[in-house]
């Protein structure tokens, strides 16, 4: 599966991308990236098994994340491939 999530709140300038990458690598089996958006949100794109994507999404919503998460919106689609192991962009 491919999960694309947009995280709203105070999530830039607080180490959010680094912690998200670490969590994705800890889950294992995920390829993709995390990046800051110009509007202050963070975008997370993860491809892998549904259960692994769900584990990352659950952490984004309820985990001990840096900063403050006000909300997460996600969409699911077929994987596109071509991503390296999880990286920060």
N, C-alpha and C positions, 0 to 999 in steps of 0.2 A: 504494500500500500504506500501511497504518498499522502502525507499529512502536511498541510500548510497552515500555520497558526500565526495570528497577529496578537501581540501582547500589548495591552494598554496600561498606563500608569507611570510611575517613576521608575523606568527601566533602562534609562540611558545614563552613562557616567557613574554606574554603581557596581560594575563587574558582572552585570546580568548575562552578557554574551559568554564570558569565560565560564561562569557556573553552568550555563545551559549546555555548552560544549562538554564540560566535564560530566554532567548528568547523562547526556546522550552517549558518550563513550562508556560510561558505567553501565548503562542499560545493555549496551552491546548490540551488534548487528544493524546499527543505523548508519546510513550515509546521508549527507545533506549539509546544511549550513545554518548559521544564525547571523543576522545582520541588523544594524540600526537603520531605521527609515527616517526620512527628513521630517516627518510629522511627529516624531517623538516615540513612535511605537517600535517594537522589535519584531522582526519576521523570523519565523523558524520553519524551515523546510526539512522534513525527515522522511526517508524512504527505508522500508524494511517490513518485517512482519507486523501485522496489525497490533498484536499484544505489546510489542516493543514501542511502537508509535503511541499507543494508549498510555503506556507507562510514562513516557516523556510528557505527554499532554496532561496527565494527572499531576505531575510534578509542577508543570507551569501554572496550573490552576490552584493547587493546594500545598505545594511544597514550600520548603524553607528557602525561598528565593531572595536574592539581594534586592534592595529597593522596595517598591510597593506595586503589586499587580492589582489593577482595578478590574480587569476583565480579559478574557481570551476568546477570540473567535477563530474557528478552524473550518477548513474544508478538506474533504477526502477525495482522492482521485487515483487513477492508475499510475504506477511508478513510471518515470521517464528514463531513469538510469543515468549513468554518466557522472554521478557525484562521487567525490572521494569520501573516505571516512570523515566523520563530522568535523566541520571547520568553522572558523570565525571569518566573516567577510566584513 
